[in-house]
Amino acid sequence: MVQEKAGTRPPWVGLAAAVWVQLAAANPYTFPLYSGTLKSMLGYDQQQLTLLGVAGNIGQNFGIIPGILCSWLQPWLVLAVGAMLCFVGYGPVWLAVTKTVVGMPFWVLWSAILLGTNSSAWLITTVLVTNMKNFPHSRGTVSGLLKGYVGLCGAVLTQLYSGILNKSPANLLIVLTLGLPLMCLLMMYFVSPCTPATEDDESQHGHFLFTQIACIILALYILGTTFFDELIPKSRMANYLMFGVTVLVLLSPLAIPIKMTIYRSVPKIQRDQLVSPQESKEPLLPPLYQTHVDISTTSVSISDNSDGPSDNEDDNVIMLLAMGEGAVSMKRRPRRGEDFEFHEALVKADFWLLFVVFFIGVGSGVTVMNNLAQIATAAKNNGTTILVCLFSLGNFFGRLAGGAVSEHLVKSRLIPRPVLMACTQTIMIIIFLLLALALEESLYPAIACLGICYGVQHSIMIPTASELFGLKNFGLFYNFMSLGNPLGAFLFSSLLAGYLYDKEAAKGSSGTICVGSNCFQLTFFILGGFCVLGTFLSVILSVRIKPVYQMMYGGGSSYRVPRTSLH
């Protein structure tokens, strides 16, 4: 495995660069912007267009390969592959839309969209893995920020399409084919292992707060400009100015490393080490101490002992030194919080509990998201665009808040992160009951709250997986867990909701469109039942892994010998 060498630059440089990589990773969200042109210009029917959408969904969520390679290759190499896939994938789509190539086979276009959207998995995996390692003590906050930004950047590309590109699908595809890969290549140098941020850095909380506020401002700004654009047509100059403001807000995280470069500060842990020469001669430990070595747990603790070490303790010390010299070879299975290999995690109950809980949370949420237009029609509501906007905005705030709140609860009260998954899935039970009852006045707030709960599932799963199974193979674990999203969409949305909707629609006069509370009522009841199961499993998972958080964030006196030192 290639050993990554940390650079001397602060990790905030990589985080600021990751924002722009996330802009490129948001390319799958642009499919609705050019799909209509594909249908009209190439003569595709709705079924063929749906199959192209399925290709995008598969490509976006299939990240097993980059997840594996992130443990073996430098980040810039993985980013380069993602940029290449973006170029190779969207190039044929542009050729087809502009009719530069006439008569392109459907399977070629399907494969091209699959490759183009798969670039997103490579890019997201790279920035997540790198920044989680650069900020090992703020995993929840980092995951919430990055997952929030990728959703926001989809709206940024939409703003670019509507304003600067004059709603031209051909121009958009040129940006996807050339612009986004070029941006990734420019960021390759900065998205790299840096000097990890320490927990004693007093300015870290303020820097994260600044980045979160900038992210929220960007979300509100894009929301405002979107509604403004629908009401009042803007001039070309106004479009450029408004997009310029968006670019400035996207650049705002760069202010942190610039500020740190201009105003250098000494970390608290280094200030504490600045002692006088007389003080430096004092021994770090009392002269008499005892060392306990528990071979079964490989846990070492040091404490005072006025009676001096015993013969058995001397033997333990000799054994420990021999192990360090390689004279004793020991192999054992990893414990929670240590670095797991993938096959080692597959036999752990915690692994599958987290996967099932995440699958239920995102699967039920994405079912509603995929059927918002039909839900609005069934409720005799014409506000489909508003529902989509509310769900998307809720999804963003859920991702951002889920990471930050879980980070606070973990560090201040040692509350396991899956507790938030249990709380949000409990709220989802209530939401699905409200949707099943088809109360008109509750539709908008229910969809907005569901978007928040859906976003929380993402921002909690990511740091939890890293804390349970380590950062060494985090990319692989993250991408395997992420398969719960398309799997949930297939089982809950396509098979369950689609089947029940068509069954109810067949009873009506049109045969294809269903109107009334019965269209999704049974679906909502079933999804609510699954969320009951998800809540129960979340509680079980939280109880099981609570010792992990006590060990990692409780500040105990014992020190666990790393498993990698025992060979």
SVG drawing of the C-alpha trace seen along z (x, -y; Angstrom):
<svg xmlns="http://www.w3.org/2000/svg" viewBox="-63 -44 81 59">
<polyline fill="none" stroke="black" stroke-width="0.4" points="0.0,0.0 1.3,-3.5 2.1,-5.4 0.6,-8.8 2.9,-11.6 1.2,-14.5 2.2,-17.9 3.0,-20.9 0.1,-23.0 -2.9,-23.4 -5.8,-21.0 -8.1,-24.0 -6.5,-24.3 -7.8,-20.8 -11.2,-21.6 -11.5,-24.8 -10.4,-23.0 -12.9,-20.2 -15.7,-22.7 -14.8,-23.1 -14.4,-19.4 -17.9,-19.0 -19.1,-21.4 -17.8,-19.0 -19.2,-16.0 -22.7,-17.5 -22.8,-16.7 -25.5,-13.9 -28.0,-16.6 -27.9,-18.2 -29.6,-15.3 -33.1,-16.9 -31.6,-20.0 -30.7,-18.1 -32.9,-15.0 -35.7,-16.8 -33.4,-17.7 -32.3,-14.0 -35.9,-12.9 -37.0,-15.5 -33.9,-15.5 -33.1,-11.8 -36.7,-10.6 -36.6,-8.6 -39.8,-7.6 -40.4,-7.9 -39.2,-4.4 -35.9,-5.0 -35.4,-8.3 -36.2,-6.5 -33.5,-4.0 -31.0,-6.8 -32.0,-8.1 -31.3,-4.7 -27.9,-4.7 -27.2,-8.0 -28.4,-6.7 -26.2,-3.6 -23.2,-5.6 -23.6,-8.1 -23.8,-5.6 -21.4,-2.9 -18.2,-3.9 -16.8,-0.5 -13.8,-0.8 -12.7,-4.3 -13.4,-3.3 -10.8,-0.5 -8.3,-2.6 -8.4,-5.4 -6.5,-3.1 -3.8,-2.4 -3.4,-5.5 -2.6,-9.1 -5.7,-11.4 -4.6,-13.2 -4.6,-10.0 -8.1,-9.2 -9.2,-12.7 -7.6,-12.4 -9.6,-9.2 -12.8,-11.1 -11.9,-13.9 -11.2,-11.5 -14.6,-9.8 -16.3,-13.1 -14.7,-13.9 -15.2,-10.5 -18.8,-10.2 -20.3,-13.6 -18.4,-14.0 -20.5,-11.5 -23.7,-13.1 -22.6,-16.5 -21.9,-14.9 -25.4,-13.4 -27.2,-16.6 -25.4,-18.8 -25.9,-16.1 -22.2,-16.1 -22.5,-12.4 -25.8,-11.2 -27.4,-7.9 -25.5,-7.1 -26.8,-3.8 -28.8,-3.9 -26.5,-1.6 -23.5,-3.9 -25.4,-6.9 -26.5,-4.8 -22.9,-3.7 -21.7,-7.3 -24.1,-8.7 -23.1,-5.8 -19.5,-6.7 -20.1,-10.5 -22.1,-10.3 -19.7,-7.7 -17.1,-10.5 -19.2,-11.8 -18.5,-8.7 -14.7,-9.1 -14.6,-12.8 -16.8,-12.6 -14.9,-9.6 -11.6,-11.3 -12.5,-14.5 -14.3,-12.7 -11.6,-10.2 -8.8,-12.9 -10.6,-15.5 -11.8,-12.9 -8.1,-12.0 -7.1,-15.6 -9.7,-16.3 -9.8,-13.1 -11.4,-14.8 -14.2,-16.6 -15.5,-13.8 -19.2,-14.6 -18.8,-18.3 -16.6,-17.6 -19.0,-15.0 -22.0,-17.3 -20.2,-20.2 -19.0,-18.2 -22.3,-16.3 -24.2,-19.6 -22.0,-21.3 -22.5,-18.6 -26.2,-19.1 -25.9,-22.9 -23.5,-22.7 -26.2,-21.0 -28.2,-24.2 -25.1,-26.2 -24.9,-24.3 -28.6,-25.0 -28.0,-28.7 -25.1,-28.6 -27.4,-26.9 -30.3,-29.3 -28.3,-32.5 -24.8,-32.3 -25.5,-29.5 -28.9,-30.8 -30.6,-27.5 -28.7,-25.8 -28.2,-22.0 -25.4,-22.0 -23.5,-24.7 -24.1,-22.9 -22.7,-19.7 -19.6,-21.5 -19.1,-22.7 -19.6,-19.1 -17.2,-17.7 -14.4,-20.3 -15.0,-22.7 -15.5,-20.3 -12.6,-18.1 -10.3,-21.1 -11.4,-22.3 -10.6,-18.9 -7.1,-19.0 -6.5,-22.4 -7.6,-21.2 -5.5,-18.0 -2.5,-19.6 -4.5,-21.0 -6.7,-17.9 -4.0,-16.0 -3.0,-14.7 -2.1,-17.6 -0.9,-18.1 -3.9,-16.8 -5.9,-19.2 -5.4,-18.7 -8.2,-18.6 -6.4,-21.3 -6.6,-23.9 -8.6,-26.7 -9.5,-28.3 -10.9,-25.2 -14.5,-25.7 -14.6,-29.2 -13.3,-28.2 -15.9,-25.5 -18.6,-27.9 -17.5,-30.4 -17.6,-27.7 -21.1,-26.5 -22.4,-30.1 -21.0,-30.6 -22.7,-27.4 -26.1,-28.5 -25.8,-31.9 -25.1,-30.3 -28.2,-28.1 -30.5,-31.0 -29.0,-33.1 -29.6,-30.5 -33.1,-29.9 -33.8,-33.7 -32.4,-34.1 -34.3,-31.1 -37.7,-32.6 -36.6,-36.0 -35.7,-34.5 -39.2,-33.0 -40.9,-36.3 -38.8,-38.9 -36.7,-38.3 -33.1,-39.5 -30.7,-41.1 -27.6,-39.3 -25.4,-41.6 -27.6,-40.9 -27.1,-37.2 -23.3,-37.6 -23.4,-39.7 -25.6,-37.3 -23.4,-34.3 -20.3,-36.3 -21.7,-36.6 -22.2,-32.8 -18.5,-32.3 -17.4,-34.6 -19.3,-32.7 -17.9,-29.4 -14.4,-31.0 -15.1,-32.0 -13.6,-28.9 -10.3,-29.9 -10.2,-32.9 -9.4,-30.5 -6.0,-29.3 -5.2,-32.8 -5.9,-34.1 -3.8,-31.3 -0.9,-32.2 -1.0,-35.9 -1.7,-35.5 0.3,-32.5 -0.6,-31.2 1.0,-28.6 -1.3,-25.7 -2.2,-25.3 -0.5,-21.9 2.8,-23.6 2.4,-26.5 2.1,-24.1 5.3,-22.5 7.3,-25.7 8.8,-25.2 12.0,-26.5 15.3,-24.5 14.9,-23.6 11.4,-22.4 12.5,-20.4 14.8,-18.3 11.9,-17.0 11.0,-13.4 7.8,-12.9 6.7,-10.0 7.3,-9.2 10.4,-7.1 8.3,-4.2 5.5,-3.1 3.8,0.1 3.0,1.2 0.2,3.6 0.0,5.5 -3.2,7.3 -2.3,9.6 -5.9,10.4 -6.9,6.8 -3.5,5.3 -4.4,2.4 -1.6,0.6 -2.1,-1.6 0.5,-3.4 -0.1,-4.4 1.8,-5.2 3.0,-2.4 5.0,-3.2 5.8,0.5 7.8,0.8 7.2,3.3 6.8,6.9 8.5,9.8 5.4,10.6 5.2,6.9 8.9,7.1 8.0,10.1 5.1,8.2 7.4,5.3 9.9,7.7 7.0,9.3 5.8,5.9 9.4,4.9 9.8,8.3 6.5,7.7 7.8,4.3 11.0,5.9 9.1,8.5 10.2,11.4 6.6,12.3 4.1,12.6 0.5,12.0 -2.6,11.8 -6.0,10.9 -9.2,9.6 -9.7,5.8 -11.9,4.2 -14.4,1.4 -12.5,-1.8 -9.5,-0.1 -8.8,0.2 -10.8,3.1 -10.3,4.9 -13.5,5.2 -13.9,8.9 -13.4,8.5 -16.2,6.0 -18.6,8.2 -18.9,10.6 -19.7,7.9 -23.3,7.3 -22.6,3.5 -21.7,3.3 -25.1,4.8 -27.0,2.9 -25.6,-0.4 -26.3,0.7 -30.0,1.7 -30.7,-1.5 -29.2,-3.7 -31.0,-1.7 -34.4,-2.2 -33.8,-5.9 -32.6,-6.9 -34.8,-4.3 -38.0,-5.7 -36.9,-9.2 -35.8,-8.8 -39.2,-7.1 -41.0,-10.3 -38.4,-12.4 -38.8,-10.3 -42.6,-10.5 -43.1,-14.1 -44.8,-15.0 -47.3,-12.1 -47.8,-12.9 -48.7,-16.5 -51.1,-15.3 -52.7,-12.8 -53.2,-15.6 -54.6,-17.9 -51.7,-20.3 -50.0,-22.3 -47.0,-23.1 -44.6,-20.4 -41.7,-22.8 -42.2,-24.1 -42.3,-20.6 -39.0,-19.8 -37.5,-23.0 -38.6,-22.3 -37.3,-18.7 -33.9,-19.8 -33.5,-22.7 -34.4,-20.4 -32.0,-17.8 -29.2,-20.3 -29.9,-21.6 -30.3,-18.0 -26.9,-17.1 -25.2,-20.2 -27.0,-20.2 -26.8,-16.4 -23.0,-16.5 -22.6,-19.5 -25.1,-18.4 -23.8,-14.8 -20.3,-16.2 -21.4,-18.3 -23.3,-15.5 -20.4,-13.1 -17.8,-15.4 -19.9,-17.0 -22.1,-14.0 -20.6,-10.9 -23.9,-10.3 -23.4,-7.8 -24.3,-9.4 -26.9,-6.7 -29.1,-8.2 -29.8,-11.0 -30.8,-8.4 -33.2,-6.9 -34.7,-10.4 -35.1,-11.3 -36.6,-8.0 -39.1,-8.4 -40.0,-11.8 -40.4,-10.1 -43.0,-7.7 -45.1,-10.7 -44.5,-12.3 -45.6,-9.2 -48.8,-9.0 -49.6,-12.6 -49.0,-12.0 -51.2,-8.8 -54.0,-10.9 -53.7,-13.3 -54.1,-16.4 -53.7,-19.2 -52.3,-21.8 -49.6,-19.4 -48.2,-18.6 -45.5,-21.4 -44.2,-21.1 -44.2,-17.3 -42.1,-17.3 -39.7,-19.9 -39.2,-17.9 -38.8,-14.7 -36.0,-16.3 -34.2,-17.2 -34.5,-13.7 -33.3,-12.2 -30.2,-14.5 -29.4,-13.5 -29.1,-9.9 -26.3,-10.7 -24.3,-12.9 -24.5,-10.4 -23.7,-7.2 -20.4,-8.6 -18.6,-9.5 -20.1,-6.5 -18.6,-4.1 -15.2,-5.7 -15.4,-5.5 -16.4,-1.9 -14.1,-0.5 -11.3,-3.1 -10.1,-5.5 -7.7,-3.1 -10.4,-1.6 -13.0,-4.2 -13.6,-4.9 -14.7,-1.3 -16.9,-1.2 -18.6,-4.5 -19.3,-3.5 -20.7,-0.1 -23.0,-1.8 -24.1,-4.3 -25.5,-1.4 -28.4,-1.6 -29.7,-4.6 -30.2,-3.0 -31.2,0.3 -33.9,-1.6 -35.0,-3.5 -35.4,-0.2 -37.2,1.7 -39.3,-1.0 -39.9,-3.4 -40.0,-1.2 -41.4,2.0 -43.5,0.9 -44.7,-2.6 -44.8,-2.2 -46.8,1.1 -49.4,-0.3 -49.7,-3.5 -50.4,-1.7 -52.8,0.6 -54.9,-2.4 -54.6,-4.3 -56.1,-1.3 -59.2,-1.7 -59.7,-5.3 -61.0,-6.5 -57.7,-7.5 -55.9,-4.3 -52.5,-6.0 -53.0,-9.0 -54.2,-8.5 -55.9,-11.2 -56.9,-10.9 -55.5,-9.8 -55.6,-6.1 -52.8,-6.5 -50.0,-6.5 -51.8,-5.7 -50.7,-2.1 -47.2,-3.0 -46.9,-5.6 -48.2,-3.2 -45.6,-0.5 -42.8,-3.1 -43.8,-4.2 -43.7,-0.6 -40.2,-0.2 -39.1,-3.4 -40.4,-1.7 -38.0,1.1 -35.2,-1.4 -35.8,-3.2 -35.6,0.0 -32.4,1.1 -30.8,-2.4 -31.3,-2.1 -29.8,1.3 -26.8,0.1 -26.4,-2.9 -26.3,-0.8 -23.8,1.6 -21.3,-1.0 -21.5,-3.4 -18.2,-2.0 -16.5,-3.1 -17.4,-6.8 -16.4,-6.5 -13.0,-5.2 -12.5,-7.8 -13.9,-10.9 -14.1,-10.1 -10.5,-11.1 -9.8,-7.9 -6.3,-7.2 -5.8,-3.9 -4.0,-3.7 -4.7,-0.9 -1.7,0.4 -2.5,0.0 -3.3,3.3 -0.9,2.5 2.0,2.7 1.4,6.4 2.6,8.6"/>
</svg>
